[in-house]
Amino acid sequence: MNLVYDLRMTETNIHEAKTHFSRLIRQVEAGQEVVISRAGKPVARLVPVTGPRQPRVLGRYRGRIWIADDFDGPLPAAIQEAFEGTAD
């Protein structure tokens, strides 16, 4: 994995992250991204939470989406065999 470094990103190891968690949270609150690594390999990323989620609106896509009547019907034999690994 290649990381692109910029001034808004800090990389730290797990031990340092546990020891200085509050400081890292303050950095994230200030807009920085913190990458946590184990043995030099990035394994996690702390990022600021982006604004509140918008509530889901039921029926938003009414009239825009079409589902076939046989959507949940049996698959054609060739496709079923491919899923089961019995196809030639």
C-alpha positions as CSV (number, residue, x, y, z in Angstrom):
1,M,0.0,0.0,0.0
2,N,1.4,3.4,-1.0
3,L,0.5,6.3,1.2
4,V,0.5,9.8,-0.1
5,Y,1.8,12.1,2.7
6,D,0.6,15.6,3.1
7,L,0.6,18.1,5.9
8,R,-2.8,16.9,7.1
9,M,-1.7,13.4,7.8
10,T,0.2,11.8,10.7
11,E,1.5,8.3,10.9
12,T,2.1,6.5,14.2
13,N,2.5,3.0,15.5
14,I,0.0,1.2,17.7
15,H,1.9,1.7,20.9
16,E,2.2,5.4,20.4
17,A,-1.5,5.6,19.4
18,K,-2.5,3.9,22.7
19,T,-0.2,6.1,24.7
20,H,-1.2,9.4,23.1
21,F,-4.8,8.7,22.0
22,S,-6.2,11.9,23.3
23,R,-3.6,14.0,21.4
24,L,-4.4,12.1,18.2
25,I,-8.1,12.7,18.7
26,R,-7.4,16.4,19.0
27,Q,-5.4,16.3,15.8
28,V,-8.2,14.5,14.0
29,E,-10.7,17.1,15.3
30,A,-8.4,19.8,13.8
31,G,-8.8,18.1,10.4
32,Q,-5.7,15.9,10.3
33,E,-5.8,12.3,9.3
34,V,-3.9,9.8,11.5
35,V,-2.7,6.5,10.1
36,I,-1.9,3.8,12.6
37,S,0.7,1.2,11.6
38,R,1.9,-2.1,12.9
39,A,5.5,-3.0,12.0
40,G,5.6,-0.1,9.5
41,K,2.5,-1.4,7.7
42,P,-0.6,0.9,7.8
43,V,-3.5,-0.9,9.4
44,A,-6.1,1.8,10.4
45,R,-7.0,5.4,9.7
46,L,-8.5,7.9,12.1
47,V,-10.5,10.6,10.2
48,P,-12.9,13.3,11.3
49,V,-16.5,12.4,11.2
50,T,-18.2,14.3,8.4
51,G,-21.4,16.1,9.3
52,P,-24.6,14.4,10.4
53,R,-26.1,11.8,8.1
54,Q,-29.2,12.8,6.2
55,P,-32.3,10.8,7.2
56,R,-33.4,8.2,4.7
57,V,-36.4,9.1,2.7
58,L,-38.7,6.2,1.9
59,G,-39.9,6.2,-1.7
60,R,-37.1,8.5,-2.9
61,Y,-36.6,6.3,-6.0
62,R,-40.2,5.4,-6.7
63,G,-40.7,5.2,-10.4
64,R,-37.0,5.1,-11.2
65,I,-36.2,1.5,-10.3
66,W,-37.7,-1.5,-12.0
67,I,-37.4,-5.1,-10.6
68,A,-38.4,-8.0,-12.8
69,D,-41.4,-10.1,-11.8
70,D,-39.2,-13.2,-11.7
71,F,-36.4,-11.5,-9.7
72,D,-36.4,-14.2,-7.1
73,G,-37.3,-17.1,-9.4
74,P,-35.0,-20.0,-10.2
75,L,-31.8,-19.3,-12.1
76,P,-31.3,-20.7,-15.6
77,A,-29.6,-24.1,-15.4
78,A,-26.3,-22.9,-16.9
79,I,-25.9,-20.2,-14.3
80,Q,-27.0,-22.5,-11.4
81,E,-24.3,-25.0,-12.5
82,A,-21.7,-22.3,-12.7
83,F,-22.5,-21.3,-9.1
84,E,-22.4,-24.9,-7.9
85,G,-19.1,-25.7,-9.8
86,T,-20.7,-28.4,-11.9
87,A,-20.6,-26.5,-15.2
88,D,-18.4,-27.8,-18.0
